[in-house]
Amino acid sequence: MTPLDPAIAQKLSAALVAGPSALLAVLSELFTAVPGVRTATFIATAPDKTVTHRIGTSDPQNFPVGNVDPVDDSPWNRRILGEKKPVIGDSVAGMAAFIPETDGLVAMGYGACSCFPIVIGGETRGVVALLGDAGIFTPATLAEIHALLPIAALIFTFPGISER
């Protein structure tokens, strides 16, 4: 087991003290440092489970914070919120199976997406959504992402974060 790099641990510690905005910035930096990942977005589940909303992103121009989506019976919601399993779309077809906005993402130059539910105490509190080029979600890349997910879970423990 490789210990967490001391410089990254220090950044995370300082961000935790500074609050959610600082932590989201560090998390965005960590996820977009994974080879091939160009955009990282963090989505919270409302306490009443009726909506999800963006609480942070590495690309606020194209993915504005505050965007709200209803929790309905779509394949994405069933997979993430119901089954509590990730969505891995490593191609345009894979994305389209879960993401209705795939055409728009392709127009922006993306060819792959992955969405990882953050489950705390048995409930999906949020999602880490990553975008990049087709074919990036290799076993090695997924291992790097999975190593970061427990750290990302910290953002969903801040009081009121799911209501921002």
C-alpha positions in Angstrom: 0.0 0.0 0.0 1.3 3.4 -1.0 0.8 6.1 1.6 -0.8 9.4 0.6 1.8 11.9 -0.7 2.6 14.3 2.2 2.2 17.4 0.0 -1.3 16.3 -1.1 -2.2 15.4 2.5 -1.2 18.9 3.5 -3.3 20.5 0.8 -6.3 18.4 1.8 -5.8 19.3 5.5 -5.7 23.0 4.7 -8.7 22.7 2.4 -10.7 20.9 5.1 -10.0 23.8 7.5 -10.8 26.4 4.9 -14.2 24.8 4.0 -16.1 23.3 1.1 -15.0 25.7 -1.7 -11.4 25.1 -0.9 -11.9 21.3 -0.7 -13.8 21.2 -4.0 -10.9 23.1 -5.7 -8.4 20.5 -4.4 -10.6 17.6 -5.3 -11.0 19.0 -8.8 -7.2 19.3 -9.1 -6.7 15.7 -7.9 -9.3 14.1 -10.3 -8.2 16.1 -13.3 -4.6 15.0 -12.7 -5.7 11.4 -13.4 -4.5 10.7 -17.0 -7.2 11.5 -19.5 -9.7 13.1 -17.1 -10.4 16.6 -18.3 -13.4 17.6 -16.2 -14.5 16.7 -12.7 -17.9 17.6 -11.3 -19.4 17.0 -7.9 -23.1 16.4 -7.5 -25.0 16.3 -4.2 -28.2 14.4 -3.5 -30.8 16.5 -1.7 -31.8 15.2 1.7 -35.3 14.4 0.5 -33.9 12.5 -2.5 -36.0 14.4 -5.0 -33.2 16.3 -6.8 -29.5 16.3 -7.4 -27.5 19.4 -7.9 -24.0 20.5 -8.8 -21.9 21.7 -5.9 -18.6 22.0 -7.6 -16.7 21.5 -10.9 -13.4 22.0 -12.6 -15.3 23.7 -15.5 -17.9 26.1 -14.1 -18.4 27.8 -17.5 -19.8 24.7 -19.1 -21.1 23.0 -15.9 -22.5 25.7 -13.7 -22.7 25.1 -10.0 -26.3 25.0 -8.7 -27.7 23.1 -11.7 -30.6 21.0 -10.4 -31.9 17.7 -11.9 -34.9 15.8 -10.7 -34.5 12.3 -9.4 -36.7 10.3 -11.8 -36.7 6.8 -13.1 -34.0 7.4 -15.6 -31.2 4.8 -16.1 -28.6 7.1 -14.5 -30.7 7.6 -11.4 -31.6 3.9 -11.1 -28.0 3.0 -11.4 -26.4 5.6 -9.1 -29.1 6.2 -6.6 -31.0 2.9 -6.7 -28.3 0.3 -7.2 -25.5 2.5 -5.8 -23.2 1.4 -8.6 -21.0 3.5 -10.9 -21.8 4.4 -14.5 -18.8 3.9 -16.8 -19.3 5.1 -20.4 -15.9 4.7 -22.0 -17.3 5.4 -25.4 -20.1 7.6 -26.9 -22.4 4.6 -27.0 -21.6 3.8 -23.4 -22.3 7.4 -22.4 -25.6 7.5 -24.3 -26.9 4.5 -22.4 -27.0 6.6 -19.2 -26.5 10.3 -20.1 -29.3 12.0 -22.1 -27.0 15.0 -22.8 -24.5 12.8 -24.6 -24.8 14.7 -27.9 -24.0 18.0 -26.1 -21.0 16.4 -24.4 -19.7 15.0 -27.7 -20.1 18.5 -29.2 -17.9 19.7 -26.4 -15.2 17.2 -27.3 -15.9 14.5 -24.8 -16.1 10.8 -25.6 -16.3 9.1 -22.2 -17.8 9.7 -18.8 -17.9 8.0 -15.5 -20.1 8.7 -12.5 -19.2 7.3 -9.1 -21.8 7.3 -6.3 -20.5 8.4 -2.9 -22.3 6.1 -0.5 -22.0 7.0 3.2 -23.8 5.0 5.8 -25.7 3.1 3.1 -27.1 6.1 1.3 -25.9 7.8 -1.8 -24.9 11.3 -0.6 -23.4 12.5 -3.9 -21.6 11.7 -7.1 -18.2 12.3 -8.6 -18.7 12.7 -12.4 -15.7 12.6 -14.7 -15.3 13.4 -18.4 -12.6 12.8 -20.9 -11.7 11.2 -24.2 -13.1 7.8 -25.3 -11.1 4.9 -24.0 -9.6 6.6 -20.9 -11.2 4.4 -18.3 -8.7 1.6 -18.3 -8.2 -0.6 -15.3 -5.2 1.5 -14.2 -7.1 4.8 -14.5 -10.1 3.3 -12.6 -7.7 2.2 -9.9 -6.4 5.8 -9.5 -10.0 7.1 -9.4 -11.1 4.6 -6.8 -8.2 5.6 -4.6 -9.5 9.2 -4.6 -13.1 8.4 -4.0 -12.9 8.0 -0.2 -11.1 11.4 -0.1 -13.9 12.9 -2.3 -16.5 11.6 0.2 -15.2 14.3 2.7 -17.0 17.0 0.7 -20.4 15.3 1.3 -19.9 15.3 5.1 -20.0 19.1 5.4 -23.2 20.3 7.1 -25.6 21.7 4.5 -23.6 20.8 1.5 -26.4 18.8 -0.1 -28.6 21.9 0.2 -26.2 24.4 -1.4 
